[in-house]
Amino acid sequence: MDKQSSLSTPAVSAFGTTASASIPPHPRQKKDADYVFFELTRSICPECRRVIDAHILLRHNKVYMRKLCPEHGLFEGLVYGDAQAYTSAARFNKPGTIPLAYTTDIQQGCPHDCGLCPEHQQHACLGIIEVNSACNMECPLCFANAGAGFNLTLEEVEGILDHLVETEGNPEVVQFSGVNPPFIPTLSR
């Protein structure tokens, strides 16, 4: 930074006395952030699962979530690859549809009380049943980091479906996850 002699001009104080006021040689310049703050939401720390505030940010036509855990620091991740599509989808927002029944009580709050508790603002739009967590790593597309695990019996799957009908009435969609026929002999019939 160049050194310049400071400029002085007389100034009148609130008491009517004259004082010398210095004008800085280079006033500081404000600059814009490299993102647009879109909305505030709640999320969890990926380390300790503490519920924390999260900012939804728009940057370079992408949507990011930034959150700060007091213990584990700052996290930021890509949420959506097209900011224009993300923001225009808000016109489809509507009041939540309350489920017919809740499956858990509120004890510790989200995310610790898994299941549909009375704090949920929306019913289950998509029932996902993980039928199998064992894996042969041969699926062309994988939604989970699976390995040796469990296989649900047909009776267990039927019980889960009955429970879904109890909370949803007439579910429109159910997704079976982890369905790899060689690993699920009871469901392949």
VENMO-V382425 format. One record per residue. PSI is psi as a letter, one per 20 degrees, with the letter a starting at -180 (* if undefined). NEAR is the number of other ideal C-beta (glycine too) atoms within 10 Angstrom. Layout:
BEGIN
((PSI | NEAR) (PSI | NEAR))
END
This chain:
BEGIN
((p | 5) (q | 5) (p | 6) (q | 9) (q | 6) (q | 10) (p | 10) (p | 11) (q | 9) (q | 8) (q | 11) (p | 10) (r | 9) (i | 5) (j | 6) (j | 6) (q | 8) (p | 9) (r | 11) (p | 9) (p | 12) (p | 10) (p | 9) (q | 9) (h | 12) (o | 8) (q | 7) (q | 6) (p | 5) (q | 5) (q | 6) (q | 6) (r | 8) (j | 8) (r | 18) (p | 12) (p | 11) (g | 16) (r | 11) (p | 9) (a | 12) (q | 11) (a | 19) (q | 17) (p | 18) (i | 11) (g | 11) (i | 11) (k | 12) (p | 13) (p | 14) (q | 17) (q | 11) (q | 22) (p | 17) (p | 21) (q | 20) (p | 18) (p | 15) (l | 8) (k | 12) (r | 15) (p | 20) (q | 19) (p | 16) (p | 18) (q | 20) (o | 14) (p | 17) (h | 9) (h | 9) (i | 14) (a | 10) (p | 8) (q | 17) (p | 15) (q | 11) (p | 10) (g | 16) (q | 17) (i | 10) (o | 12) (h | 21) (g | 11) (g | 11) (g | 17) (h | 16) (h | 10) (i | 11) (h | 9) (i | 7) (i | 6) (q | 7) (r | 7) (q | 7) (q | 11) (p | 12) (p | 13) (r | 17) (h | 13) (q | 11) (q | 15) (i | 16) (q | 13) (r | 9) (o | 13) (g | 8) (i | 8) (r | 10) (q | 14) (j | 12) (h | 11) (m | 16) (q | 9) (r | 12) (o | 19) (r | 15) (i | 11) (i | 11) (p | 17) (j | 8) (q | 12) (r | 15) (o | 18) (h | 11) (o | 9) (p | 18) (p | 13) (o | 17) (o | 17) (h | 21) (p | 21) (j | 16) (q | 15) (q | 17) (j | 9) (k | 8) (j | 8) (p | 13) (h | 4) (p | 4) (p | 11) (i | 11) (q | 12) (m | 6) (r | 19) (b | 9) (p | 7) (b | 13) (r | 12) (p | 16) (q | 20) (r | 13) (h | 12) (h | 9) (g | 14) (g | 16) (h | 11) (g | 12) (g | 16) (g | 14) (g | 9) (h | 14) (g | 17) (h | 14) (h | 12) (h | 17) (i | 19) (e | 11) (n | 6) (p | 15) (h | 8) (p | 9) (p | 15) (p | 11) (p | 15) (q | 13) (j | 23) (o | 15) (n | 17) (g | 9) (h | 10) (i | 18) (m | 20) (h | 9) (h | 13) (i | 16) (i | 10) (* | 6))
END
